[in-house]
Amino acid sequence: MTSVSQKNLLKLAAENQHNGNLHAAIENLEESLRGEHSLDVVLQLCELYCANKQEDQAYALIKEEPDLFSDQRVYHLYCKTLQKNQYLIEAMQVKHLTGLSLPLQVEPAPEEKQQQIMRTFKQKKQVTQADYENLHKLNLINFKTFAQSILLDPTPEFAVRLSICEDLIRLGVEDEFKIWVIGNLESFVPVDTQLLEKEIKYQEIISAIGTKFSHNPSQLPLMIGETNLVISSLYPKLSKYIDEPDSFASDLVSYLEKKDGRTHQMLFEKVYKHLPK
C-alpha cells in the first residue's frame, strides 16, 4: 500500500520528469524510498539514474533487490545497469550461472580504459568496493590475466584474493590458476571449485563455532570474523589444509583465546604470519 506522502512525492517526481528536471525527480523518488520500499519506485529511480548518467547508483540500487531474475522488469533493468556500467564480466557470470540470455548486449570498457583500470587497481593500498567493481569492465582475456597477476602477488588483502577466486568460479573458467596460500604456491581450476559459502567444510566450521558460542552470543561476531579470516586465507585449498572441521573449529577457538592451537598450532601461526600487515 502506497502512503499519501509517497503518492505526493511520486506525483512531484512525475511533474519534474515531465518538465525535464531529472535532478529534482530523482530527489523526490529517493525521498519516497526513505519512507518505504516500493519496487515500482526502485525501477523508476533506476531508469532516471541511467538517464542522468548515474549508472553506478542505478546498479547499486537494483542489486539490493532480493531476486534479480524472477521478475522480468527487475532482470531487464539489472541487465541495463550492467550495460550502462560496461560490466561485461558480471554479465558473463549471469549468463553462466543462470543459463539465461541477456536482453541487452554488454560491452567492456575501451582497451585504453581497461589498461588504466588495471594500473590504478595495482597502485591502490586499500581497495574499495567501487575499485573492485571496475574490474568487471575488463574483457575476459584481460580479466583472467589480471586475476592471475593478483593471485600471484602475496600482498593484496585476503578479501580481494577471495573475490577474484569467486569471480573466476562464477565465470566457469576452465583454465588452471596459480595462487599463493600461506606461502605455498598452489593451483586450482575455477570450474571445479566451489564458492566459499558452498564449501561443506566451511559450513561445518561456521556451524561448530556458532554452537560453541551459543551460550556467549556477544563473542560470536568476533569469532566468526576471525574464522572467516583464517578460512579465507586457506581458500580455495580448504580440502588440503583442513581435515576434520569440528577439531579445526575447536582448535581455532583455543588458539584465539589462549594461543594454543593444539594440533593446528603450526597452521594457525603460518596463517597469521602471512596475513597482509
N, C-alpha and C positions, 0 to 999 in steps of 0.2 A: 504494500500500500504506500503510495506516494503522499508525503505530508503536504500541507498547504504551503509551507515555506519552501519546500523543494520544488513544488509546482511553479511558484513565483520565480524562483531562480532559473528554472528551465525556460520559462516564458521570456525572461530577460535575456537569457543566452540566445534564444532563437531570434529575438529582435536584434541583438548585437551582431549575430552572424548575417542576418538579412542586410544589415547596414554596412557589412564588410569590416566590422570591428572584431577581428578574431581574438585579440588580446582580452577584451572585456568579456567576450563569450566564454573563453577559457577560464577566466577568473570566476565567473558565475557557476560554471559547471564544477570547478574544483571546490567551491564553497558548498555546492549541493552535495557532493560526495562526503564532505566532512560530517554532514548530518546523518546520512545513512547510505548504505551501499545500494546501488541500482545498476544492474547490468546495462540497461539502455543508456544510462548516463556515462558509464565507463566506455561503451562503444562510441558514443557521440564525442566524448572528450578525446579519445584516441584519434579519431578522424580529424579533429581540429588540431591536435598536436602535429599530426603528419602534414596537414595543410599549412601549418605555421612554422614548418621546418624544426619542430621539436620532436623529431622521431625517436630520440633516445628516451624521452619521457613517455611517449606512446608505448614503446617497448616495455619499459619498467612497469607501467600501469597494467597492460594486458597480461603480463607474466604473473601478476598477483591473482588472476582468476584461477580457481581450483581445478578447472578442467578446460584445457585449451582445445580439445579435439571433438567432444561430443556435440557441441553447439556449432553449427556451420558458420554462424556470424562471428563467433569468437575465433574459430580456426582461421577463417579468411582474413580477419583483421590482424591476428597474430602473424600470419604469413606476410601480410602487407608491411608490418613493422620490421620483419626480417629483411624484406626487400629494401625498404627505405634506409635501414641501417647498414645494408650491404653485408649482412651476417650470413654469408654462404655456408660456413662451417656448421652453424646451428641448423640451417635449412637442410643440409645433407644428413644431419643427425636425425631430424624429424622424419625424413623420408626413410632412413634405415630402420628406425625403431618402430615406426607405426605402419610402414608399408603404404602410407597414404601418398597420393600425388599432390604436389603443391599447386595451388591455383594460380600462382604467380611465379615468374622466373626470377631467381635471386642471383645477382652477380656480385663477385668480390670487389673490393676497392681496386682502383687502378694500381698497376705494379709499383709505381713510384711511391704511392701512399702506403702500400704494403711494406715496402722496404723501410719507410720512415717509422711505421708502427713497430716493426721488429727492433730497429735501432733504439727507439725510445724505451721500449719494454726492457731491453737489456740494461739500460742505464738507470732504471728505477731501483732505488734502495728499498722502497716499500711499494708494493703493487696494490692498487685499488681494484675494486670490482670493475670499474669503468676501464681501467688499463687492461684487465684480462679480457673483458668483452670485446675490446678492439681486435684481439687476435682472431675473433670469429669473422673478421673482414678479409682474412687471408684466403688465397685459393688453397686447394687441398695439398698440392705439392709443397708450397711454402709452409703450410701449417705443419705438415709431417716433418719437414726438415728442421723447422724451428723447434718443434716439440722435442725432437731428438737432441738438439743442442742444449735445451733446458734440462733434460733428464740426465745429461752427462756432466752438468755443472753442479757441484755439490753445495753451492752457496744459496740457491733460492730457498725460501721458506717452504715448509712441508705442504702448506695449503696450495701453493702454486703447482708443485710437482703432482699432488693428488688430482688437482683439476685437469692438468694436462693428460694424465693417465686416463681419467674417466672420459675426457672428450674423445680420445682415441678409441676407447671402448664403444662409446655411443656412435661413432662413425663406422664401427665394424671393420677397422683397419686390419688387414691380414699380414702386414709386414712385421718382422721381429724388431723390437726396440731394446736398446741397452739403457740401463738405469743404475745409478749408484744407490745401494741400500745399505745403510750403516757402514760405509767404507768398502763394501763388496760390489764389484761390477756384476750385475745380474742381467738377465734378458727375459722378455715376456712378449707374447703376441696378443694384442688387444682383443681381437675377435674371440680368443679362447679364455679371456679373463672376465671375471665378474666385477661389477661395480662394488665399491666397498660396502655399501649398506646391504647388498645382497649376499655378501660372503657369509657362509654359515658360521665360520669361526668368529667373525666379528660380532654377529648377532648373539652368539652364545656367551661371549666375553662380556658384552654390554649387559646382557640379562643377568649374568652372575654378579657383576658389580652392583646392579640395581637391587638384587636380592640381599646382598651383603650389607647394603646401606639403607635397607627399608626401615630399620629402627632409628636411623640417624639421617633423615632426608636433607637436613641443612648442608651436609657434607657431600651429598650426591652430585650436584652440578660440578664441583671442583674435581671429584674423582672421575666423572665421565669425561670432563675436559682433558685431563691428563691421560686417560685411557685412549681417547681419540688421537692425542698427540703421539703416543707410543705406537699405536697400531698403524697410523698413517705413515709413520717413519719406516715401517716394515712392508707396507703395501707397494707393489702388488704381489709380493712374495710371502704372504702370510703362511701358506702351507709349508714353506721351508723353515720358517723361524718359530712357528707356534705349533706345538704338538698337541697338547691337551688344553682346551680353552679354560676349563674350570681351575686347573692348577696354575695356569698363566695368570688368570684374574686374581686368584688368591695371593700369588707371589708378587704381583704388581702392587696390590694394596699394601702388602707388607713392606715393599720397597719404598713406597711413597710415604708411609707412616713412620717406618723405622730404619730405612736404608738397608733393609735385609731382604733381598730378592730371592733368597733361598736358591732353588735350582736354576732360577733365571737371572741370578745376580749379574753374571758377566754380560748377558744380553742387554739388560736394562742399563748397565753402565755404558755399554757401547752406544745404545740409542741416544742417551743424553749427551754423550761426548760428541756425537755427530750432528746434533741439532744446531742450526744456524744461530750464531751469537747475536 
